[in-house]
Amino acid sequence: MIGPAPGPPPRYPSSARAPGKCILFGEHAVVRGAPELVLAIDLETQVVVRTAERTQLNADPGALETNRYFHEALAAAGALEAGWDVRSVSRVPRAAGLGSSAAFVTAFSLALRGDAAGSLDRPELAQRSFDVERAAQGVGSPGDTSTSVAGGYVTLNAGPEGGEPLWTVRAGPERWEVRRATDPGWAWVVAYSGLPRSTAEAVKAVAVRLEQPDGRSLLEEFAGVARDGIDAVRREDPEAVGRLLGRNQRLLREVGVSHPRIEALLDAAAPAVLGAKLTGAGRGGSIVALPVPGREVELVRRLARAGAVAYTVRPSAGVERVAATGADPAT
Ligand code: MEV
């Protein structure tokens, strides 16, 4: 049985697209319940699902063994026994801190439900996508998956200051409250260093660091910066946001997830930004920068000269079904 809802039987091929994300404030600390602000970005993943004799992902029949996200998504849908031909094409660089796994899991989980009519239960899909990502990764918060489901600006654990309530995501006794924050209408730039990194390893290393005697006060500082950052975005105060991005970066450095390549990109960006920081798990991966208005192109050039792959990004809509034409998304 695919999907939770009774109704007409699902039809295939079926397709969905979902956005990647960049974390503006609060990565790592969100895993321990601190506030976070995340933006869904217009780098997206599209997945097409067909029924087939045997299961494969992008023509790889070994993917069930090698790709845990693929395996866990099928398991969560109760669809491991059937055969699926799955194609995924993405503009989100992998292992770059930009939410490639969340975008895949979210788009795939929706596409697996087939092309049947019916409204999309976003709270249910947010919980399912987080369950899948957490089962595959073993650690983490629902920030990435919920942002991929919701689109736009999203807060976690921020209380009423964080916007209108969307849903609550649970893992055992843990819970994260997800809200829709207002969009200030700014351009952001993200830049991938070219150094892939593992979210699970970075999260575990930070957990060890936060066990130290100053861990509690560090966590409080993370929470304070994220709360102030969420407030500054809500007030549409870019200068304050820029300063707070810098403070968040100092904390991330303190817990050991920056990297010389990341610091080099932040230096290269500095003359053209109001503020910048690493985004995502760190130890490589990407940065996010708030450009000085009018200097977005200069910023992208500076980052490219420093060896990064840079993108000007705008907010993306959340996951949605795409009409499956029968053609592969890559063609
Ligand atoms: C990863 O994109 C962000 C982390 O906070 C982990 C998580 O929240 O799942 C490092």
Residues whose N, C-alpha, C, O or C-beta is under 5 A from the ligand:
A	BS01	MEV	E27 H28 V30 V31 G97 G140 S141 G143 D144 G280 A281
